């Protein structure tokens, strides 16, 4: 009776599951980007190439944004052609992302003029932090 190599069987099953996961992730991302008719193609690209296929899919443009921009340009051209202003045109806005600072900004300015982040206690010139934020315009003098 032959001995079964369980490690090889487990490795093949794990590889197949990993391929299915990468294929599904890639296909879902491309569906969300507006590639509705090419989802099966992107599934196989993600399944065969894994992380590289997913990275390639990330580099593709978002068709939803492209369609929205084309619609906006078409409406602008029609409004210019007719000589009328379209009030609905001004309501169309492209999605924007807003970024927040993770840490509160309490930067301080040294007497040498360098701006230092709040977590820095000593400037490159050797001056110590005075403890007041920039808004108070306190100048820190170097300790001699």
Buried (B, 14 or more C-beta within 10 A) or exposed (E): EEEEEEEEEEEEEEEEEEBEEBBEBBBBBBBEBBBEEBBEEBBBBBBEBBEEBBEBBEEBEEBEEEEBEEEBEEBEEEBEEEEEEBEEEEEEEEEEEEEEEEEEEEBBBBEEEEEBEBEBEBBEEEBEBBEBBBEEEEEBEEEE
